[in-house]
Amino acid sequence: MCTNNRLTLGALGALCGSRQRVDLIAFDEPEYADVLPIPVTLIAQDPRELGRIAAERLFARLDGDPSPAATIRVPTELVVRGGAWG
């Protein structure tokens, strides 16, 4: 499981030379996802929503909001592309 696009590319580079079947799961949905040499199941996030929430929280802090840190959950989507998941 890779937690960002850079790690996904590194894992793909290592796996392409392997003859073992490996199911890879990655976060985000990069533009190149449809042309990867092996199917990668993705956990797609909404970057626009993540940015909106981050900016909202930042501006609230700048305006003096003293509320404690909070956990905010943003929905994700599982995009299955082969492997044991599909």
N, C-alpha and C positions, 0 to 999 in steps of 0.2 A: 504494500500500500504506500503510495507516494502522496505527500501532503502539498506539493506545489508543482508547477509545470517544469521547473528546472530539474527537480528530482526525477520527474517522470521521464524526461529526455535522457538522463543518466542511466536510469534503470533500463530503458529501451535499448540504449547502446550496449549495455552488458548482456541483455537477453537475446539480442539479435544473433550473437555468435553461439548461442546455446541451442542444443537440440532438445532440451527438456521443455515440456509443456508447463507454462507458468501462467497463472491468471493474475493480471495486474489491475489494481484499482487505483484511480488517481482523483484528486480534487480538481475542480475547474473543468471547463470545456474549451481547450485551446482550438484555435482556428484550424490547426493541422490534424485534429482528431480523426477525421474521416480517411486520412491517407497513411495512418500508422501501419507499420509492417506486421503488427500483431494486434488483435482486438483488445482494447483497453476499456474496461468498465469505468464510468466516470460518476463522480458525485458533483453535479453541477450546482453552482451557487449563482445568485443574482448579484453581480458586482455593482450594478446601479443602486440596488437597495442597500447593500453593505455600505457604500459610500454615502448615501443619503443619511443613514442612521449615524454613521461616524461623524459626519458634518453637523448633524443636529445635536449630538452629544457634546461635540467640541464647542459649538457656539453657546450652548447652555452653560457650560463651564466658564467660558469667557464672560458671560453675563452674570456670573456669581452663583450659579446653582451649586449648593453645597451637598446635594444628595450623595449617598454612598455609591460605590461602584455597583453595577447591576449586570446580570447576565441577560443578554438579549439574543433570542433565537430567531434566526432567519431561515425560512424553509429552503430545503434543498431538493434536488431531483436525482434519482438514480437512473443513469443512462446505461443500460445493459448492452454490451457489445461482445457477445460470445463468451467463451470460457464456461466455467462451472456455473456462472450466474445466468446464462442465457439458454 
